[in-house]
């Protein structure tokens, strides 16, 4: 049980958390959400003890292991593989001791403990995690200092996942991941054995992984059962209820005020008027749910151009005379909505830079309309904004020669009006800085808008607003994003960047996800010619195998449910003995802990059996 008990935090004279309270059960899978700047990361820092609250405390069982990614990425000459293995400090310490220990009893204890923590399968587990996050075998052996900051953060994430803490705390874990690694992470977290608390603005992750939403707003915490879609429905219902209650209270307040005004001066009704005045004073106003009016994206519409905007004919592009992509054939028209797919490192950004005319083709031809204007957004532009300047100063410099009204108008399209236009950029949230960067790159009403991971600093509501703005935009869009919800709602063409070239992907984003996860794929070996039917004997064998697999999956599912119930009962007995089942109430804490370890091991094996049977069933379908 993890209890957030009336946490209050003040930073810079501003109240960030105001008596925030919530209780998270063992094994809970919680999505911590809230607007940018609401205090989500602050709350996590309180949980790990990095920040001391002004009031309140976080309570959890003794010896609970918390896992959290440090702000600084790992560095040095060690490889990603060695770095991940070293994250299990107990394993590393025991292995080191086993090399120098000569006392037989102690050596026996060491090897017994190494077996208990599954130390000998750790290298294979570390490799699987690194592969899932995009590190092939060669990359796993390279020194950390040869990688960019984003890849180093992947190593930090891999190390945290490998260490398997009791409570796993993740703050925007997919920010440095491509779509493929994001899908792998989502599947990994689905089966994570401990408690999970994740800050994320990925709608799909919040729907597929968590079973509870913890909403932070106005310094307060509210728990909602279910995933993000369920939260949105409940929040909408709550908003409607609050609006109705507020309207009713406003009407009652108006009636009371009218009565007091009309009857205070009359001797016969003065007491009743005085009583109603006291009632008015005691009436607590109902506040409607806050909606941010500054959450705004409005891309200016370009003038019309004849198609095509750009054509590539057997083009090649790369760096230092070494091509990254070759044989590029692509046409972009004024109304196109294109999403680039493919792992990081395959060349998506290189292709985007070619189309943005930041790189010249090394071979072949690239033809572009001479009147075409391009807006190119990258995360580097967000990071390079001058913190001591204001949005107004940034836009005035970018729109040199334009009138103050035009400058203010472009800022207003993105929610920077009034005081927000003259606030220092350093005081803005990550989402506000991303909106400012988008305002800057679209100031000339581009015909082609190229967006490279535009959602990294945006919360869920801001992402929905950006989706709407892109769908309303009258120019062409080229999108690179790991947010598959955004890709699904905005792109009507998919281009796969892989194997040194870029080709049209014929399916939908769901088809691509199935492809990445290996679902619904053809069997290995030669494909069966069309029209060839299986023999009756082969069909009978296939049906018999399918029945056996279904039985295996069903038996394993029953075992998983039984063991999960046993684990929950043991957790209740350990953390709330008064509510323990009679057969568990008699056990000591040590006996409960040992039994829990046995059940947890059986549950892991049952889940693995269920997963294996399910995968075989899917493959046979």
N, C-alpha and C positions, 0 to 999 in steps of 0.2 A: 504494500500500500504506500503510495506517495501522496502526501498531503501538502498542498500549498495553502498556508494558513494566514490570511489577512496580511498579505505582503504589500507594503507601501514603499515606493522608491521615488525620491526627488532628485532630479538632475538639473543643474543650472537654474535652480529656483522654480522649476516646472515639475508638477506631479506627473510621473510616468505611469506608475502603478498605484492604485488607490484602494487598499484593502482587498486586493485580488485573492480569491479563495476558490479552491477546487480540490477534489479528491480523485486520484487515478488508481484503479485497482491493479493488482499484480497481473502482468500479461496484457494490460490495456494497450490499445493501438490508437494513439491520439494525434489528430492533426491540429496543430496550433496555428490559428489564422487571425488576421486582423489587417487593417489598412497599414500602408507603409508609415513607419514612425509611431505606431501604436504602442510599442514596447515589447514585442515578441522576443527579440534577441536579449533585451534587458532581463526579462523573466528567466530565460535560459541561463544567463550568467549568474543570476541569484541561485538557481537550482544547483549549479556546479560549484558554488562557493566563491566564484570570481568577483562577485559584487555583494557587498553587505547591505541588506535592506535597512531602511530607516525604521521600519516596524514589521512585525510578523516573522514567520520562519517557515522553512521547508522541512517536513518530517518524513523520514523513511526508515525502514529496518536497518539495524546495525550491519555493517560489512556489505551493504549494497554497493555494487560496482557501477559507477556512472561512466558513460562513454560520450565524449564530445570532441569535435575536431578543433584543434588549436587554430588561432588566427594565422600564425606563420606556417607556411608550407615547409615540409621537410626538405633538407638540402644536404650536399656533401657528395662523397665519392661512392657511398653505398648504393647498391642496386635497389630498384623497387621491390624485388623479391625478398632480399635480405631485410629491407626496412619493414615489410609487412610481417615477416616471421618474427622479427624482434619485438613486434607490438604485443605479443603474448609474453609478458615479462616473467611470469611464473615458469613457463616452459623453458625459456632461455636460461633462467637461473638454475633450474633443475638439471638441464643438460650440461651446463658448465660445471656444476658441482659433481655430477656423475663422472666427469673426466678426471677429477682429482681425489675423489673419495675412495678410501681403502677400507672403511669399516663396513663389514658385511651387512649388519642389521640396517644401518643407515642407507646403504646402497640398495637394499631390498625395498625400503620405504620409498626411495626416490623413483625406482622403476615402477613400483605399484602406483605411485601418484602420476607418473608419466602416462601409464596406461589409462588411468581414470580420466585424465584430461584429453585423451586421444591425441597425444603429442606426436606419435609417429605418422599419423595421416595429415599432420599440419602442413607439410610442404605441398601436398596435392591440393589441400583446401585453399592455401594462399594463392597457388597458381590459378585455380578456378576463379577466384574473386578478381584477380588482376586481368585475366582474359575477359571476364564479363565487363570490366570497366575499360576495355579497349587496348590492353597491353598484350601484344603477341610475345612469343617466346624470346625473340631477340631484344625487344624493348624491356622485358623483365630483367635482363642482365646488364643493361646500360647504366652508367652512373646517374644519380638523381640530377646533378648539375647540368646534364645534357638536355634536360626537359624544360619546357616553358612553365610558367606559374600555374596555368590551368591543369597541365598534366601532373604537376607536383601535388596539387590539391586532390587529384584522383588517387594518388598514392596515399595521402592522408586519410581519405575516405576508405580505401581498401584496408588500411591498417586498423581503422576503427571497427569495421565490419568483422575483420578477422579476430579481433580481441574478444568479441561476443560479451560485452558488458551486460549486467542485469537490466540496466535502464539505458537504452540507446537514444541519445539526443542528437537530432540532425537539423541543422539550420540551412535551408535551401540547398539540399544535397545535389540537385540536378543542375545547378547553375553552370558548372564546368563540364557538363556531359553533353554528348550528342544524343540523338533520338535512340540509337541502338543501345547505348550504355544506360540510358534512362529506363528503357524497357527491361533490361536485365536487372537493374537496381529494384525496380518495382516488384519483379518476381521474387527477388531475394528477400525483400522486406515482408512479403506476404507470409513467408514461413519463418520469420525471425522468432526465436523461442522466448525472448525476454520482453520487457515492456518497451514500447516505442513511442517517442514523442517527436514529431517532425514538424518543423516550420516549412511550409511549402505553399506555393501559389499555382501548383500544377493540378488542375481540376481532375485529370484522369488518375493521378497518383492518390489524391484525396478520396476519390470514389472507390478505387480498387484495393487500397492498402489499409486505410484506417477504419475503425468502427465507431469512433467518437470524434466530434469536432469540438475543440476548445476555442471559443471566440473571445478575443480580447478587444474591448471597445470602451473608451472612456476610463481606462484604468481598471475596469472590472472584467472578471472572467465568467463566461456562461458555457455550460456543457450542453451539447446537443447530440443525441444518439444518431448513429448512421454516418454516411459519407457526406461529401460536399453537396450533392444534389438534394439530399434529405435536409441538410442544414438550410439550404436556400428556401426550400418549401416551408420549413418551420419558421424561418425568419420572416418570410412574407406573411405567414399567418399571424405571427406576433405583431408585425407592423400594422396589419389591418385591425387587429384587436386594440392596439394602442391608439390608432387613429380614431376608432369608434369611441373608445373611452375618453379620449381628449376632447372630441367634439361634444360628447354628452356633458363632460365637466365644464367646458366653455359655455355651453347653453345654460347650465345650472348657475354658473358664476354670474352670467349676464342677468339672469332673473333675480338673483340675490342682490346684485348691485342696483338694479332698477328699484327693487323694493326698498332698500335702504335709502336711496336718493329721494323717493317719493314720500316716505313715512317717518323719517327722522325728526322732522320739525313738528309733527303732530303729537300732542300729549297723549292721546288715546292709543297711539301705535308706536310710541318712541321705544318702549321696552322690547317689543317684537323686532323693531328695526335694529336695536342694539344687539339683540341675540343673533340676528342674521349677519351683522357685521363681524361678530366674533367667529361665527361659522366660516365666513369668508377668510378671515385671518388664519384659521386652522387648516384650511383646505390646501393640501399639497398639490402643486401643479403637476400634471402628467406630461412628461416630455416625449415627444415623438422620436422614433429612431432617427439618428443622425444620418443625413445623406450629404455627401461631399459635392457641393455645387461646382468646385473648381476642377473636378475630374473630367477633363475634356480633351478630345483629339478631334481636330477638324482640318483635314488636309485641303489646301486650296486647289481648285480645279485648273488643270492646264488648258491651253488653247488646243484646238484639234490639229493633228498631224496625220498625213496619209500613212497607211501601213506599207511595209513593215518599219518598225523603229530600228531594229538591229537584225542583221543576218550574219551568221558564222558559216563559212564554207571551208571545211577541212582545216580549221584553224588549230594552232598549237600555242600554248602559253606556259611560261615557267619563270625560273629565276637563274641568273648567271649562265645563260645559254643551255640550261638543263630543263627540258620540258617536263611539266607536271601533268598536263593534260594535252592530248593530241586527238586528231580526227574529230574535231568538234563541228557538228552541224546543228545549228539552232536558229530559229526565227522567233522574234518577239514582236507582237502586234500591240497597238495602243490599249486594247482592252484585256490583255492577258493577265492571268493570276497564276504565277508559277512558283512552286516550292522545290527547292533543291534537297534531295535526300542523299544519304551516304555518311559513313563514319567520319569523324574528325580526322584530318590528315589526308583525306582522299582528294582534296582540291576544291571543295565548295567555295571557300573564300577566294581562292585564286581565280576561279571562274567569275565570281562576283566582281573582283577587281578588274578583270578584262572587260566585262560589260560596262563597268563604271569608267572606263578609259583611264584607269590608273596603271594598267599594264598594256603593253603593245603586243600584238600577236607575233610569235616567232616564226610562224609558217602559215600558209593558207591565207584566207581573206576574212576581214571583218568590215562590214559596211553598216554605217549608222546615218540616220537622218541628220543633216547639218543643223537643223533648228531644234533638235532634241535637247531638253534639259534633264539632268539626272540628279536625284537626291539619294545619297549613299549614307546609310546609318550603320555605325559599328559601336561596339562597347568602348573602344578607345576614345571616341568623341565624348562619351559621358565622363570618363575618367580624366580627360584633359581639360574640362571646363575650369576656368579660373575661380577658385573658391572665394576670393575677396572681391569679385565683380558681381554685378546684379544681372538678372535676366534682361533688363532694359539695356544695360551697357553692352552685353553680348550681342543682342539683336541690332542695336544701333550701329555697332561696328560691322556686323555681317551685312546689313542693309544700307551701306554707305551711300549717301545721295538721296535716299528715300525720305519722305516726310515723316515727322514724329507720329502723325496719325496712322500711317501705313505700318510703322514699326510696332506701335501699340496694338494695331489690329491683328497683326500676325501673332503677337504674344497672347492676345485675348482668345484666339482660336484654340490655344492649348492651356487655357485656365490661368494665365498669368496676367491678372488685372489688379488694379489698386495696389495695395501694399505688397502683394506677392511679386509684382514686377520689379520692385526696388529692394527686395530682400537679398541678402548676400547668398550666393550659390552654395557656399559652405554650410549654410543653415538649412538647406533644402534636403528633403528625403531623397533616397535613391530613385524612387519613382518620379519625383518632380524633376530631378536632373535629367532622367531619360526623356521626359516630356519636353524639356527645354532643348535637348539635342535634336529631337524630332522636329521641333518648331524651327530650329536653325537650318536643318538640311532641306526643309520643304519651303523655305521662304520665297523661292523663285517659281513656285508652282510647277514642280518637275513633271515631265511626261512619263518617266520611269522612276519608280521608287524601289530602291534596293535596301532591304532590311536584313542585317546579319545579327541574329539573336536579339530582337528588340524587347523581349519580355523579361530579361533576367532581373530587372529591378522593379518590375510591376507586380502589384498584388492582383488577386483574381478579378476584382471589379474593374481595375484599370485595364486588364487584358481584354475583358469583354468590351470595354469602351473602344479599345484599339481595333478589335475585330470589326465592330460596327463602322468605325471610321474608314478602315480599309475597304469594306464592302461598299461604302458610299463614295470612295475616291474614284474619280473619272479617268485616272491614268492607269498605266501598267504597273504591276507589282511583282518583284522577285523576292522570295522569302526564304531565309535560312533560319530554321527554328526547331528546337527539340520539343516544343509544346504542340503535341499532335492535335489537341483540341483546336488550336488556332489554325494549323495547317488544314484540318478537315473543313473548317468553316470558311476559309478564305481562298484556298487554292483550287483551281480547276484543271491545272496541268502539273504533273509530277515529273521531275527530271532526276535520274539516279546518276550520281557522280561516283564512279567506281572503275577499277582496272584501268586507270589512266585516261579515261574519256567520260563523256556525259551523254546519256541516251534517255529518250522518253520512257517513263515507266508506265506500262499499259494498264495497271490496276488502280485501285483506290488506296488511300492511306491505311485502311484496315487490311487490305491484301498485303501491303508492304510490312505491316506489323506481324502478320502471320508468317511472312517470309523470314523476317528477322528472328522470330521465336521458334521457327521450325515447325509451325503448325500447318496442317492441311497440305503437306508437301508430297510430291510423287515419291513412291518407294525407290530405294536405291537399286541400281542395276538397270538393265535395259528396259525402256518403256514397252508396255504391251501394245502391239499393233491394234489399230482400231478394228472393231468387228470381231476380234478373237474372244470367244467366251471360255470361261473356265469349265472344266469337266464337272459332272455331278459329284464325283468323288472329292475333287478339290473344293467344290462349294461346300460339301458336307464338312470337310476338315476345317474350312475357314469358319463355318458357323459354330462348330464345336469349340474351336480356339477362342472365338469371341465370347461364347457362353462362359468358358473357364476364366477368361480375363475379367468379365463382368462380375463373376462370383468373387474373384480375388479382390477387385476394387471395392465391392460391397462389403466383404468381410473386413477389409482394412479400414473402410470408412466407419463401420460399427465400432471397431477397436479404437480408432482415433477419438470418437465421441465419448466412449466409455472412459478412456484414459484422461481426456480433457476434464471430464466431470470429477474424476478422482483427484486430479491436480488442483482443481478449483476448491474441492473440499479440504485438501491438505493446506492450501493457502489460507483458507478461512480459519482453520484450526491454529495456524501459526500466528496469524495477525489479529485474530479476534477469537480467543479461546472460549469466550462465553457462548458463541454461536456454533461451536464445533459439534460435529456428529458424535453420538455417544461412544462409538468404537474408537474415535480419534482423541476424544477428550482425555482418555486415560493415558495417552502416550506422552513422554517427555518431549521437550523441544528438540533434543538431539535425535530421538527416534523419528520424530516427524520429519526432520531435515533429511535423514538417511532415506526414509521411505519416499520422500519427494524426489530425491535424486534417482532412485530406481524407477519411479513412475515416469519421470521426465525422459529418462533413457528409453523406456519402452514406447513412450509417445513419439519420440524422434524416429524410432525404427518403424512404427506403424505408419507414420506420415510418409516416410521414404517408400514403404511398400505400396501405400495408396497412390503416391505420385508415379511410381514405376508402372503400376498396373494401368493407371489412367493414361499415361503417355503411350503405352502399347495399344490401348484401345483407340486412342486418337489416330495413331499411325495405321491401324487396321481399318479405320472407318473409310 
